[in-house]
Amino acid sequence: MSQFEAVLFDAGDTLIRLSGSGEKLLHRAAARLGAEALDPDEVASVWRRVLGRSSTAEELAKGRDLSSARHREVWTALYTSAGCERLVPGLSDELYALTVSAESWEAFPDTLPTLKALHDRGLPVGIVSDTGFDLRPAMDLLGLSPFLDTVVMSFEQGICKPAAEVFLTACDRMRVNPERTLMVGDNPLTDSGAVAAGMHVFLLPPPVDTGPRGLGHILSLI
C-alpha cells in the first residue's frame, strides 16, 4: 500500500508551460500590433534580458504573484526595461496579454495521462501555484480540470510558496493529511516549502524542449 493518499502539483513548468519559445511569443505579440518584420537578433536579445532578470532576487521581491494588479505591473515593467518598447511601442502590454491568455499554454505530453491515472486510482489531486493570474481557463482548455480537486493560487491567497500555509490550504480543501500527501514541483526554493508542512516533495529537473516531463515517475511512488 502506498504511503501517499493525495498528490499536489506545481503548475508552470511542472504540468504546463507557455507554448513556443519566448522569441515566438514576442513575434506573435508584435504581429498583433501590426509589426511583422522584427530583427530576430534584437528579439532574441530582448528575450534573453527578460529571462535573465525575471528570476533575480530583486524581481522576485516585488511580489508579482501576490495580486493580479501587481502581476501585470511588475511584468510589463520588466518587459519594458528589457527593451520591448524599443522594438514596438505597446509591445510590453501586448506581450503580457498574450502570456496570460489560456490559449498560450500547453500541457506536457505526460501531464494528462498522469493526472488521469491518479484520478483512476482514487487519489485527490491539487495544484499549488505562485501566479498572478487565473490558471483555471488554461486548465479547462487543456482538459486537465476534470482531474483536479483543488487549485490554490497565490494571488487569491495573498501569500506565496514556500510558506507552509498554501500547501496546508490545499490539503484542507481536499480533506487529506499532509503527512500522506506528495508535492511535485520543479523549484527547490519554493516547492520544497511543502516539507515544512509535513509533506514529502518530489522535485523534477528543468524541462527539456520536447517530449515528456518525467511525470510518470510519480506513479511508481503511489
Secondary structure, DSSP 8 states (H G I E B T S, - for coil): --S-SEEEE--BTTTEEESS-HHHHHHHHHHHTT-----HHHHHHHHHHHHHHHTSHHHHTT-TTS-HHHHHHHHHHHHHHHTHHHHSTTHHHHHHHHHTSGGGEEE-TTHHHHHHHHHHTT--EEEEE--SS--HHHHHHTT-GGG-SEEEEHHHHT--TT-HHHHHHHHHHHT--GGGEEEEES-TTTGGGGGGGT-EEEE-----SSS--STHHHHHH-
